Amino acid sequence: GALTIGSVVFEPTAGLVAEPIRLENNNHPTSIPGGGGEPPLPSAAQLYDSCGRLEPGECYRYLFSVTAESEAAALRGIAFGDDLGQAILTYNKAMGEMGKVYSSVVVCPPTSFSTKGQPQGAVSTSDGTTSNNSKFVVHRSGLSVDVAAASAQRSMSGQRNNDGSLDETLPVTVEPIDPPSTMKLSVPEKISLLVVNHSAQSMNLQIQMRLSDMTGVVVCGSSYVGLGEVAPSGGSCTVDVRLVALVAGLFSVRGCYIVDLSSGVELAQPALFDVFVKLPEEEGGVEEKKTTDVVDF
């Protein structure tokens, strides 16, 4: 039968904090014509949608933002395999009976880079099993955080020469710093990249943005940049590259390689970030609409 949802909360693990994400509806007018600027009364459909009534076969989606709150959690970061918490739902049936449902523990999924022998999206839990509930997590962990966590776990367990460990697969990681979500067509944009050396020895590194592996958004200007000696065990440096969008659409920025000039070892990096390239007509339409709004106001 039908249910009425009373409350939905997400209880995070110690050190983390969860906040619900609410989507505002901007489709209805902000005031009733002739009503003195007062906010409009919600419609019957809006009241029904907000009452929590759930008929058989229907579904609701709730979004929560989970971030590190304590100093220790913020310093370490959230890595793949970490317990994020669990959702708790309370409901009422037609005759007033109350019930409560607990979800399974949600764990942080790995980055888009999957290790050898492990399927994409599978998460190794503390008891050695794998969990596929990563589909409930939208934003995944950071690559450098995952590698550092894998290195720390391997050091504590005393394992050596573990070919399946992420820190041995990617001893050097590259991550963008505040990458853009949108880009303008044919307009070069500077992107800052953070390069971290997770290995136990210093490396003479060079970053390469290979045009042959890039689609839609490509490197503009110098594609090979020498980074010099990067200190071991978390040593890092930043480098700026210029990218330009050639066509409109949604693209993943790929083609980044790290080369150790001393040994000649090449480390292919996963996709740096996703970006949406808008058409020039859409950009002009947005700017014109903003100007009109300012004038009317």
Beta strands, then each sheet from edge to edge (+ up, - down):
strand 1: 3-12
strand 2: 16-21
strand 3: 53-54
strand 4: 63-68
strand 5: 83-92
strand 6: 98-102
strand 7: 106-107
strand 8: 123-124
strand 9: 130-131
strand 10: 172-177
strand 11: 182-184
strand 12: 189-197
strand 13: 203-209
strand 14: 217-219
strand 15: 224-230
strand 16: 235-245
strand 17: 249-252
strand 18: 256-260
strand 19: 266-268
strand 20: 274-278
sheet 1: 3+ 1- 5+ 6-
sheet 2: 3+ 1- 5+ 7-
sheet 3: 2+ 4-
sheet 4: 8+ 9-
sheet 5: 10+ 12- 16+ 14-
sheet 6: 11+ 20+ 17-
sheet 7: 15+ 13- 18+ 19-
end
